[in-house]
Amino acid sequence: MINPAIFTLDFLILVFFLYYFLGVQNTIHLLVIGLFWFILSYFSGYYLIHRYSPYNDLLIKSFYQLFIFDISILAFHVFYPFPVPPTKILWDLLLLDVIFILDKTLIFILLKKYRSFGYNSRNYVIFGYNKEIRSLKKLLDERKDYGYRFLGYFNGEIIPEDQRPEVLGDYIDGLKYLQENASDIDVVFVSLNRFDDNQLIKLIDVCDKHFIQIKFIPDNKKIFKRKLLVEYFEYYPILSIQKSPLDEPFNAFVKRSFDIIFSLFVIIFILSWLTPILFVLIKLESKGPLFFKQRRNGENYREFVCLKFRSMRPNREAHVKQVSKNDDRVTRIGRILRKTSIDELPQFINVLKGDMSVVGPRPHMVRESDRFRNEVDDFILRHYVKPGITGLAQVKGYRGEVVTEEDIRNRVKYDLYYIENWSILLDLKIIAQTVLNIFKGDKKAY
């Protein structure tokens, strides 16, 4: 009943707004505009927000839906003028946009709360049993707002009793379980690595016959961990790797325009007066230049000179050794600069020049990049886009010194997710979270 209730609420909001604000009192016109809203929503995916969809998806679809709808209403006004002034129409449409976004946001939050209390849940089983699959189960356990309830594993072979508290049986047991409990099962997650083609075909057939949704886990198949695009050559499905939304010229233009505007703002209104003050403070504590310049790898692995306010005493290890906690090379003013990330501000000059972006994977010094490139899978893919002053990995806590192998692997994981799922809203969210982290005091900055 949730989706019909949402449709009804949106329709009532729309009719109320058209009738009382724009003065549309013709019943046919109201129905036509309402019908257009739902036709447009079908193509925009406005109502296709899944239980696991991030808030970014909701905002992107909402902006797209509302922008097209507003343009269409203005076009409708040309042929059937509303009995209100044109300026009022514009302000009223803006108000409607705000109402719908707040409405969608409130419903989004309430549904997540509702599911976190155990309602509107989906029962699921998993075919397969390994470390990665257990990580998926752990995620679904932790994200109670997704609303998934675990029933058990079925593995390709029997596992010793002491190792399988949640494994209910093997593949055959699983098929029988699905057939006997179909009414209680909503979703089946199945490992692509654990079962052969014949087993997968049989499992799909059982799920189809009992109206159970099936989802595939690409565990240990690296190519399927990339974001894939399905294309059809007539009736032949073809999978291609979608590297980034930034491959689209319009998206690249939007990101570059944002970088230029944002960097100019920082340079003119912050760096213009802050630089002379820091020049005096840095010089008073230690001899050396105001800026620390270091070669780093950027887009397509090209090297560029990265700028920072100098936070260390001049030393021979600056270009080969990472800064560590309680590093005695860092000056007193340098600790403050690093704690507040003020030392990074000159990189907005790099952004304006086109070497960097405001948001993107953080660049490493050349020596470290060469090492990680050979030791860490997919590290080189971070260089598919321009590096950033801040990034998704940084706001998730992976910034500063790389101490363990897990640090760099998680950094790569978040960077690749950012590249494959870029949106201007994601950039704004990362910037906002970065500012929040600075005010909270980032313990990993030293």
N, C-alpha and C positions, 0 to 999 in steps of 0.2 A: 504493500500500500504506500510505500515511501515515495516512489517516483510519481504515481498519479497525484499524490498530495502536493508534490513540488510543482508539477505542471499546472494544477488548479490554482495554486497560490500565485504563480507567475502570471497566469492569465487574468486573475482578478486584479492584481497590481496594475497590469497593462491597461485593462479596460477602465479602471478607476482613474488612472492618470490621463488617458485619452479623453475621457468624458468630462472630468472636472477641471483639468488644467489646460488642455488644448481645445476644448469645446467640441469634440467630435461626438455628435449625438445621433448620427445616422447609424442604425443597427447594422446595415450591410457594410458600411465602412469599418465599423468596429470589428466585425467578424473577418473581413478581408485582411486588416492589419494584424489581427490575432493569428490568423492562419499563416500569414507571411512570417510572423515571428517564429512559429514552430517549424516551418519549412526551412528557414534560415538556420535554426538551431540544429536541424538534422545534418546540414552540410558543415556547420562550424564545429559540431561535436560538443555543443554547449552543455548538454546534459550527460555526456559520456565522461563522468568523473567517477573513477573506480574507487573502491575502498582503500587501495594502495596508492592512489594518485597523489603526488605532492601538491601543495597549495599553489605552486608556480603554474601548474597545468590549468587549475581553475581560473587564475587571473588571466593567463594568455587567451584562453577560450572566451572568457567574458569580454575582454577588450575587443577581440575580433568580432564577436556577436554584436556588441553594442555599437561599435564603430559603423559596421555595415547597416545596422538597423537605423541609426541616426541619419545616415546619408539617405536611406530609403524614405524615411519620414519627410525629410526636406524635399525630396523629389515628389512625394505624394502631395505635399503642400502646393507645389507648382500647378498641379492639375485640379486639386480640390482644396482650395485655400482654407486654412483654419481661421476661425473668427477671433484671432489674437494677433498682436504685433509680432513681426519676425524676430525681434530681439528676445521677446518672451519665449518664443518657441525654442531658441537656442539655450536659454537658461533652464527652461523646463526639461529639455532633453538631457542636459548635464545633471540635473537633479534626479531624473529617472535612472541615469547610468549609476549614480552614487547609490541609489536605493537598491538596484539590482545587485551591485557588487557587495553591498553590506548584507543583503538577503542571502546571497550565495555563500558568503563567508560565514555567516551565523549558522546556516544549515550544515555547512562543512564541519564546523566545530562541534555542533550538537550531535551530529551523526557519529563522529569519532568518540565523543563522550558516551553516547548510547551504546556503541559497540564495546567500549572498554569495560562496561558493566556486565558484559556477557550477552547482550541482546543483538538481534540481527546478525548472528554468527554463521559461519560456513564450516561444516565438518569436513575434514580432509584426512587422507592417508597418503603415505609416501612409498613408492616402489623404488627401492634402492637403500643402501646404508653405507655411508662413508663420511669422512670428515666434513666435506663441503655440504653434503645433504644435511648433516646434523647442524651445521651453521645456519642453514635456511630455517630449520625447525626452531632453533634458538631465536632467530630474528622474529619469527611469527609468534613465538611465546612472549617475547619482550614487547612487541608492538601490538598490544591488546586492542588498540584503536583500529587495527586492520580487521578484527573480528573473525579470526580463524581458530577453530578448535581441533586439536590434534587427536587422532584416534589410534594411530599405530603405523609401524614400518612393515613392509614386506620386502625381503631381500631376494636376490637371485639364487641364493643357496642358504642352507640352514646354518645359523650361527650358534656356537655353544651357548647354553642356557645362561651362564654367568656373564656373558658379554652382551646379552640382548634383552634387557628388561622391557623394552618397548617394541621389540621385533615380534610381530604376531605370527610369522611363518615365512615360507618361501613364495616363489612366484605363483605356483599352483594354488597354494593356500589363499593368496591374494585375490586371484580370479574368483574363487569360490566365495570369499568374503564379500566381494563387490556384488555378486549375484544375490547373495542371501540378505545383504543389508543395504541394498541400493537406495531405499527410501531415506536412509539416515546419512548418506554420503553425498556431499555436494561437489567436491573437487578431488582429483587424483593428481599428485605430483609424481612424475616418473623420471628416473635417471636415464639419459640417453647413452651414458657410458656403460651402464650395468647390464642392459638387455640387448639382444640381437634384433634384427628387423622382424623376424617372424613373431617373436614375443611381443614386440611393440604393436604390430598389426593386430594380433589377437586381443591385446589389452585395449586398444582403441575401439575395436569392435564391441567388446563387452561394455565399455563406457557409453558408446553411442546407443546401444540397445537399452540401456538403463538410464539414459539422459543424465549422465554424470560428466561434468566438465573435466577435461584433461589438460594438464600443463606440463611441459617438458623442461627438465633441469639440464643445462648443457655442462655438467660437471666433467672436468678433465678434457673437454674438447675446446681448445683455446679459440678456435675460429668462431664458435657460437657464443663466446663471451663478449664478442664485439657487437655493436649495434648493427643489426642487419635490416636491409630494405628488401621487401618482396616485390618483384616486378614480373609482369607476365608478357611473354613473347607468344601472342595468341593465347593458347591454353597451357603453355609450358611455364611453370613457376620458376623464377630465377632469383637466387639470393645474392645480393651484393652488399659489400661492407660500406655502411654510411659513416664516413670519417667524422664529419662535424656539420652542424647547421651552418657554420661559417663558410662552408663551400658555396653557399648561395650568395651571389653578389650583393643582394639587398641587405642581407644580414651583416655581411662584412662592412658595407657602407654605414649601417646603423652603429655598429660597434666602433668603427674608426671615428665617426662623427662625435660619438659620446666621449671617446678618449681625448679628442682635440678640445672639446668644450670644457670637460672636467679638468684637464691638465692646465689649460689657460687660466681657469678660475683659481686653481691652487697657486700657480706661479705668480699671478698678478696680485691676489689678495692675501697670500700667506708668505710665500718665499720672498717677495719683494721687501718686506720689513723684517722677517725672521732671520734671513741670511746675514745681514750686518751684525745683529746681536750675537748669533752663534759664532761668527768669525772672531769676535772679541773674546768670548768665553772659551772657545777651543784653543785659541792662541795663548791665552793666559795660563792654561794648565800644561800645555806641552807644545813643543816646537813641531812644525810640519805644516802641510797644506790644509786648507779648509775642507776640501773634498777628498774622499778616498775613491780612487778609480780602480776598477778591477774588470778584467776581461771575463765575460761569461758567454754561454751559448744561448742563442735565441731561436727564432723561427727558422725551421729547416737546418738547425744546428749551426747557423752562422754565428760567428763571434761578434760581440759588440762591447763597448766600454760602458760598464754600469756605474752610475754615480751614487755616492752616499755621503752624508756628512761624516767626517772622520770621528770615530768613537774610540780608537786605540792609539797608543803611542806608536810612532813609526817603528816597524820591526821587519826583519827579513822573512818571517814566516807568514806574513799577512796574506800572501797569495797561495799558500800551500796548506795552511792549517786552519780548520774551522774554529770559530770562537766557541769556547766551552763555558760551562757554569763556573763562576768565580775566576775567570781568566784574568791574570794579573796584567795583561796587555791593555785591558779596557780602562779608560780614564774615568774619573768621577762624573764628569759631565757626560762622558760616553755612556755610562750606565743609565743615566736619565734618558738620553736620546734613544737608546735601544729599548728601554722599558716602555716608552711612549710611542715607539716606532717613528719618532721625528727624524731619525737618521736616514729613513727611507725617502723622505720628501723630495730630494733632488732627482729621484727617478722619474718624477713627473716631466722633467726635461727630456729624459729618454722616451717617455710616452709621446710627447709632442714631436720629437724627431722621428718617431715611428719604429724605434727599436723594441719598445715594450708596449704593453696595454695596461690599463688601470687594474683589470682583473685577468688572471691567467695563471698557469703553472709558474711557481717561483723558480727563477734561474739559479743554477749552481755555478760555482767557479769551475773553470775549464778542466782542471785536474780531477775534481770530483765527478763532473759529468762523464768524463772518459772512463772513469772507474765504474760508475753505476751503469753506464751503457753496456759494459761487458758482463756485469754481474747480475743485473736485475732485468727480468723479462719485461718487455714493452716499455722500458724507460725511454727509449728514443721517441716513442709516440707522443710524449709530452711536448716535443718540439714541432709538432704539426701546426701549432698556433704560436702567436707571440707570447713571451713570458709576461707575468703580471707583477704589479707591486704587492698585491694580495691575491689570494686564491681560495678555492674551496678547501683544499687540504689544510691551509693555515687556519681557517676559522673552525675546522674540525679538530684542531689541537696539534697538528703535525707541522710545527714550525721550529726554527732554531736548529740546534745541532742534531745531526743524524747519529744517534748513539747505537741503535741496533738495526739489524736487517729489516725487522718488522716496521721500523719508522719509515724507511724509504719505500718499502712495498706498499704501505698504506697511503703514503703521499702519492705514489704513482696511481693507485686505485682511484683516489678521489680526483686527481687531475684528469685521468682518462674519462671519468664520469662527466666532469665539467665540459670537456671538449666535445663529447658525443651528445650532450644534452644542453648546450648553450642556449641561453635566451637573455634578452636585455633585463628581464625581471630577475633572473638568477644573478646577474652581475650586481644589480641594485641590492639584492638581498645579501650578497657576500660583502659588499661595501658597508652596509648597515651593521652587519654582524662584526666586521672588523673594527668599526668605530666603537661599538659596544664593548668588545673585548679590551680595547685600549683603555677605556674608562674604568672597566672592572679591574684592570691590572693583569696582564698576561704573565704568568709565572715562568713561561718558557722563553721569555725575552731576556737576554742578558748580554 
